[in-house]
Each structure stands twice: as C-alpha cells, then as structure tokens.
Amino acid sequence: MQHGVGRVQESRVGERIASVRKLILPRLGLGTGRAAWCWDLQGKPERICSWRLAARFPKIHTPTMSLKSAVLFALVGTGLLTFVLVAGLIGNGLGLFNGVVPAVTFLASLIHALAGVSVVVFFYVFHKAQG
C-alpha cells in the first residue's frame, strides 16, 4: 500500500465532513457540533442522529409505550408461551406413562414449564404493582 493514498482518502473524507457540516446542519437548525452526527464504520457521516431529530421534531415520532402496557404485552406473550410449554409437559407426561418418552425428556419439559409459570407470575405481580 502506498503511503500517499491513505492521506488523500483522509483529506477527502475530512473535506466531505466539513462541507456537509457547513451546508446541511444550519438549514436543519441543528448547529455544527459533532454530537449531531452519526458515523458509519468507515468514519463517514451517515445521517443526523435520531435523538437530535426527536428533540427537534417531537410530533413526527410515534408515542412511546407506557411501562404498564409493556408489562401487559409481555404478560400476554409469556402466558401464551407457557400454555405451549404446559401442553408439551402434559404430552410428555402421557408419553412417560405409556413408556414412549424417557424420564429425562419429561424432567426437561417440567423444568421449562415451571420456568414459564414463574415468569408469568412475575409479570402478573409486576403488572398489578404498576397500578
């Protein structure tokens, strides 16, 4: 690799950054600070950071989810998953009594079902605590 090639590329990137800062940032009203830029892996400016846009234009973003509704959403999803785990436990239990499924498989599904039930109970209590 030649030594001059890297320097030429660095100067082009620097010129590009400087021109973009001078032309675009003042038009958006974001100033010329470095905090207004996101950088890609090659060190080139990619876009204006989303946190700056959110502060500047709060009406264009969707409202955030509240903690109580997020916990309810997690409770419903975990409840459905626990239902599937308990159904698998019942199926493995019937298979164990008929001699088709080994005891280790039943034990693993029992552990999974208990873990799912404990997470559902946690989300239920947390949801009730949010009032």
GUROVO-73177 format. One line per 2 residues: their letters; for each residue x negated, y negated, z of C-alpha. Coordinates in pm, 1 decimal. Each point is the difference from the previous one (the first is absolute). Last residue first. Example, Ala and Ser with C-alpha at 12.3 -4.5 7.8 and 13.67 -1.06 7.14 Angstrom:
sa> -1367.0:106.0:714.0  137.0:344.0:66.0;
END
This chain:
gq> 5146.7:-19.6:3943.0  -357.1:83.0:-105.2;
ak> -7.4:258.8:280.6  268.8:205.3:-176.4;
hf> -215.7:22.6:-314.1  -304.4:101.3:205.5;
vy> 200.6:273.6:172.3  125.1:132.9:-333.9;
ff> -344.4:-26.7:-161.3  -156.8:200.4:283.1;
vv> 277.8:260.5:-7.0  -46.2:43.0:-375.3;
vs> -377.1:35.9:49.6  56.7:266.6:266.7;
vg> 241.9:189.7:-223.9  -250.9:4.1:-285.4;
al> -279.8:125.7:226.2  227.7:271.9:135.5;
ah> 91.1:106.8:-354.7  -364.6:13.5:-107.8;
il> -99.3:204.1:307.1  286.6:244.7:-60.5;
sa> -97.4:26.5:-369.3  -354.1:95.5:103.2;
lf> 126.6:256.2:253.6  231.8:158.3:-258.0;
tv> -290.4:30.1:-244.1  -217.0:155.4:270.9;
ap> 273.2:249.4:85.2  -8.1:154.4:-347.3;
vv> 303.7:-34.7:-228.5  187.0:300.3:-144.8;
gn> 63.6:200.2:318.0  374.2:-72.4:13.1;
fl> -37.5:-190.3:329.0  -288.0:-203.2:-143.4;
gl> 192.9:-79.5:-316.9  290.1:-130.4:205.7;
gn> -241.9:-216.8:195.8  -170.6:-115.5:-321.5;
gi> 335.1:-111.8:-138.7  89.9:-175.0:324.9;
lg> -337.8:-173.9:8.7  38.0:-104.3:-363.7;
av> 338.7:-153.5:81.8  -163.6:-174.7:297.6;
lv> -268.8:-145.9:-229.6  257.2:-117.6:-255.7;
ft> 204.0:-171.1:273.5  -319.9:-152.6:135.3;
ll> -67.3:-156.5:-340.3  348.6:-147.6:-7.5;
gt> -42.6:-136.5:351.5  -339.3:-145.2:-91.1;
gv> 155.2:-190.9:-286.6  291.8:-125.0:210.2;
la> -224.2:-100.2:290.5  -249.0:-175.6:-229.4;
fl> 281.5:-209.4:-149.5  132.7:-73.9:349.1;
va> -349.1:-103.9:108.6  -30.0:-231.4:-299.1;
sk> 344.6:-147.0:72.4  -102.7:-77.4:358.5;
ls> -334.1:-147.4:-101.5  156.8:-239.2:-248.2;
mt> -70.5:40.9:-371.2  -157.2:-297.5:-171.3;
pt> 194.6:-232.0:-223.8  -70.7:26.1:-371.3;
hi> -249.5:-250.4:-132.1  81.9:-298.0:-223.6;
kp> 126.8:-224.2:281.8  -329.1:-20.2:193.9;
fr> -193.7:-176.9:-278.0  -320.9:-151.1:145.5;
aa> -52.9:233.7:294.9  90.3:305.3:-203.7;
lr> -221.3:-119.1:-283.5  -295.5:-32.9:235.7;
ws> 64.9:344.3:145.1  17.3:140.6:-353.6;
ci> -355.2:-94.4:-83.0  -32.4:-192.0:-328.0;
re> -109.8:241.2:-262.2  -306.7:187.4:-120.9;
pk> -309.4:-207.4:48.9  -301.9:202.7:-109.5;
gq> -229.8:168.0:250.9  -21.4:331.7:-185.3;
ld> 225.4:174.0:252.6  279.1:-255.2:-38.1;
wc> 18.9:-322.8:194.4  304.0:-169.7:146.5;
wa> -10.8:-375.2:15.6  158.3:-267.6:221.0;
ar> -247.1:51.4:282.9  -276.5:-139.0:-220.7;
gt> 139.9:-349.2:35.1  102.1:-211.9:-299.3;
gl> 339.7:-120.2:106.7  321.8:196.4:-32.1;
gl> 217.1:-257.3:-172.6  66.5:229.9:-293.6;
rp> -138.5:-254.8:-243.8  -299.0:-60.3:229.1;
li> -85.1:370.7:-6.0  12.9:50.8:-375.2;
lk> -249.4:-236.7:-159.7  -285.9:-60.8:244.5;
rv> 3.2:342.3:161.0  27.9:172.0:-338.2;
sa> -294.4:-197.8:-133.1  -215.5:80.8:302.0;
ir> 82.8:369.0:-10.3  -76.0:22.0:-372.1;
eg> -327.2:-184.0:40.9  -104.6:233.7:281.5;
vr> 95.3:305.7:-203.5  -201.4:-131.5:-293.7;
se> -297.3:-75.9:228.2  7.2:350.4:142.6;
qv> 13.4:154.0:-348.3  -298.8:-203.5:-113.8;
rg> -193.1:93.7:312.8  69.0:369.0:-50.0;
vg> -119.2:-14.1:-360.7  -324.7:-181.6:79.7;
hq> -158.2:286.8:193.4  36.4:255.7:-274.8;
m> 130.8:340.9:86.9;
END
